Amino acid sequence: MSQLRRLLLTSLPKVALSRLCGLACSTPLPTAVRRRLFQWFARRYGAELGEVDGDLASFRSLQEFFRRPLRPGSRAVAATPLVWPCDGRIVTTGAIHGGRIEQVKGNTYALDDLLGDTSLARSLEGGSQATIYLAPGDYHRVHSPFAADITTVTALRGTLFPVNPPAVRSIRNLFARNSRHVFHCITQNRVPAAVVMVGAYNVGGTTITHASGRVAAGDEIGRFGFGSTVVALLGPGAATFSPTAPETRVRMGAAASTS
């Protein structure tokens, strides 16, 4: 089954189909159908509507609903060195060793391939990482997991494999092969760090909302459409991401560090 899935996913025109999906999701919807459609979507995919800022009918398209904001005060950001950058489920967490990251158990990929920057990859050696999958029903805004200065954001072109668990188990080097945006960061303690927003099949575009300058832990930095993956990385000499079992549900702003 895994080999068949790999063959099908590799042969699909993923980028073209994702662009068509993005256009469809961005099409304005009649006001009369918006609330019922979004309520159905929430039931189908487990989206939480109690934290949404604004009336459901105010979201003109599925794309706007995917990128819905949180109601002010609905989340408290933990007073810890690291917080989870998004809502979702853990793919992997752990140390960065030998310039590689664990994609799934027994399957790793090169950090410099993910980042497109050998120097940055070397500076993160010995640090820690957390990879989080955002399902379609999750809150789709991405926040900084640490207080830092964003120096640059680099867009890296690639394909658009799905990033759901079956695809992650089937496709080698998946996160380093998909289109992605890499936030180059320096923490307040001068530790190198990065956040990678990984594009995915049917994701209707990635929006960067904070491309440079200082951010506090919990500040918004970008938005996804539909669902995708975030990889947060921190170099040695700082707090480390808490070891967390795959499939564990995490929430943006909750404590994510062991020290």
C-alpha positions as CSV (number, residue, x, y, z in Angstrom):
1,M,0.0,0.0,0.0
2,S,2.8,2.4,0.9
3,Q,4.5,1.7,-2.5
4,L,1.2,2.3,-4.4
5,R,0.6,5.5,-2.5
6,R,4.2,6.7,-3.3
7,L,3.7,6.0,-7.0
8,L,0.3,7.8,-7.1
9,L,1.6,10.8,-5.2
10,T,4.7,11.1,-7.3
11,S,2.8,10.9,-10.6
12,L,0.1,13.4,-9.8
13,P,0.5,17.0,-11.2
14,K,0.4,18.3,-7.6
15,V,1.3,21.9,-8.2
16,A,-1.2,22.5,-10.9
17,L,-4.0,20.7,-9.0
18,S,-3.1,22.7,-5.9
19,R,-3.3,26.0,-7.8
20,L,-6.8,25.0,-9.1
21,C,-7.9,24.1,-5.5
22,G,-6.5,27.4,-4.3
23,L,-8.5,29.3,-6.9
24,A,-11.7,27.4,-6.0
25,C,-11.2,28.0,-2.3
26,S,-10.7,31.8,-2.9
27,T,-13.9,32.1,-4.9
28,P,-16.4,34.4,-3.0
29,L,-19.4,32.5,-1.6
30,P,-23.0,33.7,-1.4
31,T,-23.5,35.3,2.0
32,A,-26.6,33.1,2.6
33,V,-24.6,29.8,2.4
34,R,-21.4,30.8,4.3
35,R,-22.5,30.1,7.9
36,R,-24.0,26.7,7.2
37,L,-21.1,25.7,5.0
38,F,-18.5,26.6,7.6
39,Q,-20.5,24.9,10.4
40,W,-20.6,21.7,8.3
41,F,-16.8,22.0,7.6
42,A,-16.3,22.4,11.4
43,R,-18.3,19.3,12.1
44,R,-16.6,17.3,9.4
45,Y,-13.0,18.3,10.2
46,G,-13.2,19.1,13.9
47,A,-12.6,22.9,13.6
48,E,-13.2,24.8,16.8
49,L,-15.6,27.7,16.2
50,G,-15.8,29.0,19.8
51,E,-12.5,30.9,19.4
52,V,-13.2,32.5,16.0
53,D,-13.0,36.3,15.9
54,G,-15.9,37.5,13.9
55,D,-19.2,36.2,12.5
56,L,-18.9,33.2,10.2
57,A,-20.8,34.9,7.5
58,S,-18.1,37.6,7.3
59,F,-15.6,35.1,5.8
60,R,-16.1,35.6,2.1
61,S,-14.5,32.3,1.0
62,L,-13.2,29.0,2.3
63,Q,-9.7,30.5,2.0
64,E,-10.7,33.3,4.4
65,F,-12.3,30.8,6.8
66,F,-9.1,28.6,6.7
67,R,-7.1,31.6,7.8
68,R,-9.6,32.8,10.4
69,P,-8.3,34.8,13.4
70,L,-8.6,33.9,17.0
71,R,-10.8,36.0,19.3
72,P,-8.7,38.4,21.4
73,G,-8.0,36.9,24.8
74,S,-9.0,33.3,23.7
75,R,-5.4,32.1,24.1
76,A,-2.8,32.8,26.8
77,V,0.8,32.6,25.7
78,A,2.9,30.6,28.2
79,A,5.7,32.5,30.0
80,T,8.2,29.9,28.9
81,P,11.2,30.1,26.6
82,L,9.4,28.1,23.9
83,V,5.8,27.8,23.0
84,W,4.1,25.7,20.3
85,P,3.9,27.8,17.1
86,C,0.6,26.5,15.9
87,D,-2.3,24.1,16.5
88,G,-1.8,20.6,15.2
89,R,-0.4,17.2,15.9
90,I,3.3,16.3,16.6
91,V,5.1,14.5,13.8
92,T,8.5,14.4,15.5
93,T,10.4,16.2,18.2
94,G,14.0,15.7,19.2
95,A,17.7,16.6,19.0
96,I,19.4,17.6,15.7
97,H,22.3,15.2,15.2
98,G,24.6,14.7,12.2
99,G,22.8,17.4,10.3
100,R,19.6,15.4,10.0
101,I,16.1,15.5,11.3
102,E,13.8,12.5,11.9
103,Q,10.8,12.6,9.5
104,V,9.3,9.4,11.0
105,K,10.9,6.6,13.0
106,G,13.8,5.2,11.0
107,N,13.5,7.8,8.2
108,T,15.6,11.0,8.4
109,Y,16.4,13.8,6.0
110,A,19.2,16.4,5.7
111,L,18.6,19.7,7.5
112,D,20.5,21.7,4.9
113,D,18.2,20.3,2.2
114,L,15.2,21.6,4.2
115,L,16.7,25.0,4.9
116,G,18.5,25.5,1.6
117,D,21.4,27.0,3.7
118,T,24.4,24.9,4.7
119,S,25.7,27.6,7.1
120,L,22.4,27.9,9.0
121,A,22.1,24.1,9.2
122,R,25.5,23.8,10.7
123,S,24.7,26.5,13.3
124,L,21.7,24.5,14.4
125,E,23.7,21.2,14.9
126,G,23.2,19.9,18.5
127,G,20.0,21.9,19.0
128,S,16.4,20.7,18.9
129,Q,13.4,20.6,16.6
130,A,9.7,20.2,16.6
131,T,7.6,19.2,13.5
132,I,3.9,19.8,13.7
133,Y,1.2,18.8,11.2
134,L,-1.8,21.1,10.7
135,A,-4.9,19.2,9.6
136,P,-7.6,21.0,7.5
137,G,-9.7,21.8,10.6
138,D,-6.9,23.4,12.6
139,Y,-6.4,27.1,13.2
140,H,-4.1,28.0,10.3
141,R,-2.1,30.9,11.5
142,V,1.6,30.3,12.5
143,H,3.2,32.1,15.4
144,S,6.8,32.5,16.6
145,P,7.8,29.8,19.1
146,F,10.4,32.0,20.7
147,A,11.4,35.7,21.2
148,A,13.8,36.5,18.4
149,D,14.8,38.8,15.6
150,I,13.7,37.6,12.1
151,T,16.6,38.5,9.8
152,T,15.3,37.2,6.5
153,V,12.6,34.9,5.0
154,T,13.6,32.7,2.1
155,A,11.1,31.1,-0.3
156,L,12.3,27.8,-1.6
157,R,10.5,26.3,-4.6
158,G,9.5,22.6,-4.7
159,T,6.6,20.3,-5.3
160,L,3.5,19.9,-3.2
161,F,3.2,16.4,-1.7
162,P,0.4,16.0,0.9
163,V,1.8,16.2,4.4
164,N,-0.7,14.0,6.2
165,P,0.7,11.0,8.2
166,P,0.3,8.4,5.4
167,A,2.2,10.5,3.0
168,V,4.9,11.4,5.5
169,R,5.4,7.6,6.1
170,S,5.6,6.9,2.3
171,I,7.6,9.7,0.7
172,R,11.3,10.1,1.6
173,N,12.6,13.6,2.2
174,L,9.1,14.9,1.9
175,F,9.5,18.2,3.8
176,A,12.7,19.1,2.0
177,R,11.1,18.4,-1.4
178,N,8.0,20.6,-0.9
179,S,7.8,24.3,-1.5
180,R,8.5,26.2,1.8
181,H,9.4,29.4,3.5
182,V,12.3,29.6,5.9
183,F,12.4,32.2,8.6
184,H,16.0,32.9,9.6
185,C,16.1,34.0,13.3
186,I,18.4,35.0,16.1
187,T,17.0,34.6,19.6
188,Q,17.5,37.3,22.3
189,N,20.3,35.2,23.7
190,R,22.0,35.2,20.2
191,V,21.2,31.6,19.5
192,P,20.5,30.7,15.8
193,A,17.0,29.5,15.1
194,A,14.6,29.0,12.3
195,V,10.9,28.3,11.5
196,V,10.0,26.5,8.3
197,M,6.4,26.8,6.9
198,V,6.2,23.8,4.6
199,G,3.7,23.9,1.7
200,A,1.4,21.0,0.9
201,Y,-0.9,19.5,-1.7
202,N,-4.1,21.6,-1.9
203,V,-2.7,24.4,0.3
204,G,-4.0,27.6,-1.2
205,G,-0.9,29.6,-0.8
206,T,1.3,30.6,2.1
207,T,1.2,34.2,3.4
208,I,4.0,35.8,5.4
209,T,2.8,38.4,7.8
210,H,6.0,39.2,9.7
211,A,9.0,39.1,7.4
212,S,11.6,40.9,9.5
213,G,12.3,42.5,12.8
214,R,11.7,41.5,16.4
215,V,8.9,39.1,17.5
216,A,7.9,37.9,20.9
217,A,6.9,34.3,21.5
218,G,3.4,33.9,20.3
219,D,3.5,36.7,17.7
220,E,1.9,35.8,14.4
221,I,4.4,35.3,11.5
222,G,2.4,33.6,8.7
223,R,-0.7,31.9,7.5
224,F,-1.6,28.7,5.6
225,G,-4.5,27.7,3.6
226,F,-6.2,24.3,4.2
227,G,-3.4,22.4,6.1
228,S,0.3,21.9,6.2
229,T,3.4,21.5,8.4
230,V,5.6,23.7,10.6
231,V,9.2,22.8,11.5
232,A,10.6,24.9,14.4
233,L,14.4,24.7,15.0
234,L,16.6,26.1,17.8
235,G,20.4,25.9,18.0
236,P,22.4,24.6,21.0
237,G,22.8,26.7,24.1
238,A,19.1,27.5,24.7
239,A,15.9,25.8,25.8
240,T,15.0,22.6,24.0
241,F,11.6,21.5,22.7
242,S,9.9,19.0,25.0
243,P,10.1,15.4,23.9
244,T,6.5,14.8,22.7
245,A,5.1,11.6,21.3
246,P,3.9,11.6,17.6
247,E,0.2,12.4,17.2
248,T,0.1,14.4,20.4
249,R,-2.3,17.3,20.0
250,V,-0.7,20.7,20.7
251,R,-2.1,24.2,20.8
252,M,-0.5,27.5,19.8
253,G,0.9,29.4,22.8
254,A,1.1,26.4,25.2
255,A,4.5,25.7,26.8
256,A,6.8,23.7,24.6
257,S,10.2,23.8,26.4
258,T,11.9,21.6,28.9
259,S,13.9,24.5,30.4
